[in-house]
Amino acid sequence: MSKIFIRNRSKKAKVDSNSGKVIDLPEAECVSDDLDHFEFIFNDFLMKGGHELILQASNKNKDKGKDEADFKIYWHETKKEVDGDLFYIGGHCRNLFTVDEVGWGASHSKMQECPDFEDSNTNEASIFCASLASELILTGKSKHPQPKLRDITDLPNDYLFVPLQTEGDYVLKQHSPISIMEFIRTVSEWAMARNQSLVFKHHPSGKFLLPDSMELVKNYVQKSKGLIREFDENVHTLLSRSKGTLLINSGVGFESLIHGIPVATFGDCDYKWATFQTNSENLDQAREYLYNYTQSEKESAWKFVHYYYTQHAYDFRTPHLEKSKLRLENYLNTFFNKKLVPLNNENLLVNG
């Protein structure tokens, strides 16, 4: 039996206050949050394999028990920040997760070069994304809380959607050559020079974290005399009715691909292989790409999304849970076997 230190997000597991060791895990049906659900399955699998888990909540400063552990697993970290063995994260959409030995997002070891997704079946990928898009439009749910869906009658015609991130966003700090304020200035000045309509949406927590960027957008709304607008509406309504999405490296870009909306990215991200990679010097070319998005390019993006859901990440939505559990089990078995620590777990067992 090996000791595995896990610094996770969940606070639902019962942990001994002195040793930090897991006493008990919650029943799956009591787990309401999708990340808690994933962590339950992940930890339950390891415990049933005979491993001793030492859990540390991510909001704690001390990593109690880390030095005595044989393996270290971290949520929302990468090899660049901590000396860990595995890293996991909640993905661009709800109930979607990745696990890797190096990191997540643009740091994921399998996204350092373009993955082989073009051989995917076009019809299968198209149906998959159409179903997923319908689900998102029907529920209005995104990774972050959204306003309720409603009919918006005053959206401009032919606009580009510009969703903003927070300055504290990890992917912005680690994988972007441009700040939020620089980004707003760059795209706004370009839009006014080209008579291009933009619709900004602030990050759901932006009003608490980014008063400066909100004020800057307001200034451009006034300065542009209506060419540039801002809406605090559901993200799926705003992106699905746009001509394209222009952003740094937010997960909203991945959601745009699901809806069949073209994307131009300023920063590095794991879905960049299905976007136009832009900067302040080639925004005219980016607009050309967004406004002349071909059916072939759209289908290629859908193939990428399908690959991402079925081969790269783990889809924990109910209809896809069993297959994802099996893939996760195989991945962890391969990892621990490679490290010469076999898992004696015949089945990845979870209720619900």
C-alpha positions as CSV (number, residue, x, y, z in Angstrom):
1,M,0.0,0.0,0.0
2,S,1.3,3.5,-0.9
3,K,0.5,6.8,0.7
4,I,-0.9,9.4,-1.7
5,F,-1.1,13.1,-0.8
6,I,-3.9,14.9,-2.5
7,R,-4.4,18.7,-2.3
8,N,-8.0,19.0,-3.5
9,R,-10.8,21.4,-3.7
10,S,-13.5,19.4,-2.0
11,K,-14.2,19.9,1.7
12,K,-16.8,17.1,1.9
13,A,-14.5,14.2,2.8
14,K,-14.1,13.5,6.5
15,V,-10.5,14.0,7.5
16,D,-8.7,13.3,10.8
17,S,-7.7,16.8,12.1
18,N,-4.4,15.6,13.5
19,S,-3.1,13.3,10.8
20,G,-4.9,14.7,7.8
21,K,-5.8,11.2,6.7
22,V,-9.2,10.3,5.2
23,I,-11.7,8.7,7.6
24,D,-14.6,8.5,5.3
25,L,-15.9,9.7,1.9
26,P,-19.4,11.0,1.3
27,E,-22.0,8.9,-0.5
28,A,-22.2,9.9,-4.1
29,E,-25.8,10.8,-4.0
30,C,-24.9,13.5,-1.4
31,V,-22.5,15.1,-3.7
32,S,-24.1,18.0,-5.5
33,D,-21.2,19.8,-7.1
34,D,-19.7,18.4,-10.2
35,L,-16.1,18.7,-9.0
36,D,-17.0,17.1,-5.7
37,H,-18.5,14.2,-7.7
38,F,-15.3,13.8,-9.7
39,E,-13.1,13.9,-6.6
40,F,-15.3,11.4,-4.9
41,I,-14.9,8.9,-7.8
42,F,-11.2,9.7,-8.1
43,N,-10.5,9.2,-4.3
44,D,-12.8,6.3,-4.0
45,F,-11.0,4.4,-6.7
46,L,-7.6,5.0,-5.0
47,M,-8.9,3.9,-1.6
48,K,-10.5,0.8,-3.0
49,G,-7.1,0.0,-4.5
50,G,-5.7,-0.2,-1.0
51,H,-4.0,3.2,-1.0
52,E,-3.9,5.5,2.0
53,L,-5.0,9.0,1.1
54,I,-3.8,12.1,2.9
55,L,-6.1,15.0,1.9
56,Q,-5.4,18.7,2.2
57,A,-8.0,21.3,1.2
58,S,-6.7,23.7,-1.3
59,N,-7.4,26.7,0.9
60,K,-4.9,25.5,3.6
61,N,-1.4,26.9,3.7
62,K,0.3,23.9,5.1
63,D,0.6,20.6,3.2
64,K,0.4,18.3,6.2
65,G,1.6,14.8,5.4
66,K,3.1,15.7,2.0
67,D,6.6,14.7,2.9
68,E,5.6,11.2,4.0
69,A,3.6,10.5,0.8
70,D,4.8,8.2,-2.0
71,F,2.8,10.2,-4.5
72,K,1.5,13.8,-4.7
73,I,-1.7,14.8,-6.6
74,Y,-2.8,18.4,-7.0
75,W,-6.0,20.2,-8.1
76,H,-5.6,23.4,-10.1
77,E,-1.8,23.2,-10.1
78,T,0.9,22.2,-12.7
79,K,4.4,20.8,-12.6
80,K,5.6,24.4,-13.0
81,E,4.3,25.4,-9.6
82,V,4.6,22.3,-7.5
83,D,6.5,19.0,-7.5
84,G,3.6,16.7,-8.1
85,D,2.9,13.4,-9.8
86,L,-0.6,14.0,-11.1
87,F,-2.7,17.1,-11.7
88,Y,-6.4,17.5,-12.3
89,I,-8.8,20.3,-13.1
90,G,-12.4,21.0,-14.0
91,G,-12.5,21.7,-17.7
92,H,-14.1,24.3,-19.9
93,C,-17.6,23.0,-19.3
94,R,-19.5,21.5,-16.4
95,N,-18.8,17.8,-15.6
96,L,-15.7,17.8,-17.8
97,F,-12.2,17.0,-16.2
98,T,-8.6,16.4,-17.2
99,V,-5.9,14.5,-15.4
100,D,-2.2,14.6,-16.5
101,E,1.3,14.1,-15.2
102,V,2.4,17.7,-16.2
103,G,-0.6,20.0,-15.8
104,W,-3.8,21.2,-17.5
105,G,-5.0,23.5,-20.2
106,A,-2.1,24.7,-22.3
107,S,0.3,23.0,-19.9
108,H,-1.3,19.5,-20.5
109,S,1.4,17.1,-21.9
110,K,-0.9,15.9,-24.7
111,M,-1.6,19.5,-25.9
112,Q,2.0,20.5,-26.6
113,E,1.4,19.7,-30.3
114,C,-1.7,19.4,-32.3
115,P,-3.6,16.2,-31.4
116,D,-4.7,13.8,-34.1
117,F,-8.4,14.6,-34.2
118,E,-9.1,15.1,-37.9
119,D,-9.6,11.3,-38.4
120,S,-12.8,11.5,-36.3
121,N,-16.1,10.7,-38.0
122,T,-17.5,14.0,-39.2
123,N,-21.2,13.0,-38.8
124,E,-20.6,11.6,-35.3
125,A,-18.8,14.7,-34.2
126,S,-21.5,17.0,-35.7
127,I,-24.3,15.1,-34.0
128,F,-22.4,15.1,-30.7
129,C,-21.8,18.9,-30.8
130,A,-25.4,19.6,-31.9
131,S,-26.7,17.7,-28.9
132,L,-24.3,19.4,-26.6
133,A,-25.2,22.9,-28.0
134,S,-28.9,22.1,-27.6
135,E,-28.3,21.1,-24.0
136,L,-26.4,24.4,-23.3
137,I,-29.0,26.5,-24.9
138,L,-31.9,24.7,-23.1
139,T,-30.3,24.9,-19.6
140,G,-28.3,28.1,-20.0
141,K,-25.6,26.6,-17.8
142,S,-22.0,27.3,-18.1
143,K,-18.9,26.7,-16.0
144,H,-19.7,29.9,-14.1
145,P,-23.1,31.1,-12.9
146,Q,-25.1,32.9,-15.7
147,P,-28.2,35.1,-15.9
148,K,-31.4,33.4,-16.9
149,L,-32.0,32.9,-20.6
150,R,-34.2,35.5,-22.1
151,D,-35.0,37.0,-25.5
152,I,-32.7,40.0,-26.2
153,T,-34.2,42.4,-28.8
154,D,-31.5,45.0,-28.8
155,L,-28.4,43.1,-29.8
156,P,-26.6,44.7,-32.7
157,N,-26.2,43.0,-36.1
158,D,-23.0,41.3,-37.2
159,Y,-21.2,41.7,-33.9
160,L,-18.2,39.9,-32.5
161,F,-18.6,38.6,-29.0
162,V,-15.8,39.6,-26.6
163,P,-16.0,37.7,-23.2
164,L,-13.6,39.0,-20.6
165,Q,-11.6,37.2,-17.9
166,T,-10.4,38.3,-14.5
167,E,-6.8,39.5,-14.0
168,G,-6.4,36.8,-11.5
169,D,-7.3,34.0,-14.0
170,Y,-4.5,31.5,-13.9
171,V,-4.6,30.9,-17.7
172,L,-4.3,34.6,-18.3
173,K,-1.3,35.0,-16.0
174,Q,0.5,32.0,-17.3
175,H,-0.5,31.8,-21.0
176,S,-1.3,35.3,-22.3
177,P,1.0,37.9,-23.8
178,I,-1.6,40.6,-23.1
179,S,-3.4,41.9,-20.0
180,I,-7.2,42.4,-19.7
181,M,-6.8,46.2,-19.9
182,E,-4.4,46.0,-23.0
183,F,-6.8,43.6,-24.6
184,I,-9.8,45.9,-24.2
185,R,-7.9,48.9,-25.6
186,T,-6.5,46.9,-28.5
187,V,-9.8,45.4,-29.7
188,S,-11.8,48.5,-29.0
189,E,-9.5,50.9,-30.9
190,W,-9.3,48.4,-33.8
191,A,-13.1,48.1,-33.9
192,M,-13.7,51.8,-34.0
193,A,-11.2,52.2,-36.7
194,R,-12.9,49.4,-38.8
195,N,-16.5,50.3,-37.9
196,Q,-16.8,46.8,-36.3
197,S,-19.5,46.1,-33.8
198,L,-18.4,44.4,-30.6
199,V,-20.4,43.1,-27.6
200,F,-18.5,42.8,-24.4
201,K,-19.5,40.5,-21.5
202,H,-17.7,40.8,-18.2
203,H,-16.7,37.7,-16.2
204,P,-19.4,36.8,-13.7
205,S,-17.2,37.8,-10.8
206,G,-15.8,40.8,-12.7
207,K,-17.9,43.4,-10.8
208,F,-16.1,42.4,-7.6
209,L,-12.6,42.0,-9.0
210,L,-12.3,44.3,-12.0
211,P,-13.7,47.7,-11.5
212,D,-11.0,49.3,-13.7
213,S,-11.8,47.0,-16.7
214,M,-15.5,47.6,-16.3
215,E,-14.9,51.4,-16.3
216,L,-12.7,51.1,-19.4
217,V,-15.4,49.2,-21.3
218,K,-18.0,51.8,-20.3
219,N,-15.7,54.5,-21.7
220,Y,-15.4,52.8,-25.0
221,V,-19.2,52.2,-25.2
222,Q,-19.7,56.0,-24.8
223,K,-16.7,56.8,-27.1
224,S,-17.9,54.5,-29.9
225,K,-21.5,55.9,-29.8
226,G,-23.1,52.5,-29.8
227,L,-20.7,50.6,-32.0
228,I,-19.3,48.9,-28.9
229,R,-21.9,47.5,-26.4
230,E,-21.8,45.6,-23.2
231,F,-24.4,43.1,-22.0
232,D,-24.7,41.1,-18.8
233,E,-26.7,38.3,-20.4
234,N,-26.4,34.6,-20.6
235,V,-23.2,33.6,-22.4
236,H,-24.9,31.1,-24.7
237,T,-27.3,33.7,-26.0
238,L,-24.5,36.2,-26.7
239,L,-22.1,33.8,-28.4
240,S,-24.6,31.8,-30.4
241,R,-26.0,35.0,-32.0
242,S,-22.6,36.4,-32.8
243,K,-20.5,36.2,-36.0
244,G,-17.5,35.1,-34.0
245,T,-15.8,35.1,-30.6
246,L,-12.8,37.3,-30.0
247,L,-11.0,36.6,-26.7
248,I,-7.7,35.9,-24.9
249,N,-7.9,32.3,-23.7
250,S,-11.2,32.0,-21.8
251,G,-13.1,28.7,-21.7
252,V,-15.9,30.5,-23.4
253,G,-13.9,30.0,-26.6
254,F,-14.3,26.2,-26.2
255,E,-18.1,26.7,-25.7
256,S,-18.2,28.8,-28.9
257,L,-16.7,25.9,-30.9
258,I,-19.5,23.7,-29.5
259,H,-22.1,26.1,-30.9
260,G,-20.3,26.2,-34.3
261,I,-19.1,29.8,-33.7
262,P,-15.6,30.6,-34.9
263,V,-13.0,31.8,-32.4
264,A,-9.9,34.0,-32.5
265,T,-7.6,33.7,-29.5
266,F,-4.9,36.1,-28.3
267,G,-3.4,33.7,-25.7
268,D,-2.3,30.1,-25.5
269,C,-5.0,27.5,-24.6
270,D,-5.6,23.8,-25.2
271,Y,-8.3,24.4,-27.8
272,K,-6.1,26.8,-29.9
273,W,-5.8,24.0,-32.5
274,A,-9.4,24.8,-33.6
275,T,-9.1,28.7,-33.5
276,F,-7.4,31.5,-35.4
277,Q,-4.5,32.6,-33.3
278,T,-4.4,36.4,-33.4
279,N,-2.6,39.5,-32.0
280,S,-2.8,43.3,-32.3
281,E,-1.1,43.1,-35.7
282,N,-3.4,40.7,-37.5
283,L,-6.9,41.6,-36.3
284,D,-8.0,42.3,-39.9
285,Q,-7.1,38.7,-40.8
286,A,-8.8,37.4,-37.7
287,R,-12.0,39.2,-38.7
288,E,-11.7,37.7,-42.2
289,Y,-11.5,34.3,-40.7
290,L,-14.4,34.8,-38.3
291,Y,-16.8,36.3,-41.0
292,N,-15.8,33.7,-43.6
293,Y,-15.9,30.6,-41.5
294,T,-16.4,27.6,-43.8
295,Q,-18.4,24.5,-43.2
296,S,-15.2,22.5,-43.4
297,E,-13.6,24.6,-40.6
298,K,-16.7,24.3,-38.5
299,E,-16.7,20.5,-38.9
300,S,-13.0,20.4,-38.0
301,A,-13.7,22.3,-34.8
302,W,-16.5,19.9,-34.0
303,K,-14.1,17.0,-34.5
304,F,-11.8,18.7,-32.0
305,V,-14.5,19.1,-29.4
306,H,-15.6,15.5,-29.9
307,Y,-12.0,14.3,-29.5
308,Y,-11.6,16.5,-26.4
309,Y,-14.7,15.1,-24.7
310,T,-14.2,11.4,-25.6
311,Q,-10.4,10.9,-25.7
312,H,-8.7,13.8,-24.0
313,A,-10.9,14.7,-21.0
314,Y,-13.4,12.8,-18.8
315,D,-17.0,13.5,-19.5
316,F,-19.0,13.0,-16.2
317,R,-22.4,13.8,-17.6
318,T,-24.7,11.0,-16.7
319,P,-25.0,9.4,-20.2
320,H,-21.3,9.3,-20.5
321,L,-20.2,8.5,-17.0
322,E,-19.6,4.8,-17.2
323,K,-17.3,5.1,-20.2
324,S,-15.4,7.9,-18.6
325,K,-15.0,6.0,-15.4
326,L,-13.5,3.1,-17.3
327,R,-11.1,5.4,-19.2
328,L,-10.1,7.0,-15.9
329,E,-9.5,3.6,-14.3
330,N,-7.3,2.6,-17.2
331,Y,-5.3,5.8,-17.1
332,L,-4.7,5.5,-13.4
333,N,-3.8,1.8,-13.6
334,T,-1.3,2.6,-16.4
335,F,0.2,5.5,-14.4
336,F,0.7,3.5,-11.2
337,N,1.9,0.4,-13.0
338,K,4.5,2.5,-14.7
339,K,5.5,3.8,-11.3
340,L,5.7,0.2,-10.1
341,V,2.8,0.6,-7.7
342,P,0.0,-1.7,-8.9
343,L,-3.6,-1.0,-8.1
344,N,-5.5,-4.0,-7.0
345,N,-8.8,-2.6,-8.0
346,E,-11.0,-4.6,-10.3
347,N,-13.6,-2.0,-10.9
348,L,-14.1,1.7,-10.5
349,L,-17.2,1.6,-8.2
350,V,-19.4,4.6,-7.5
351,N,-23.0,5.0,-6.6
352,G,-24.9,7.3,-9.0
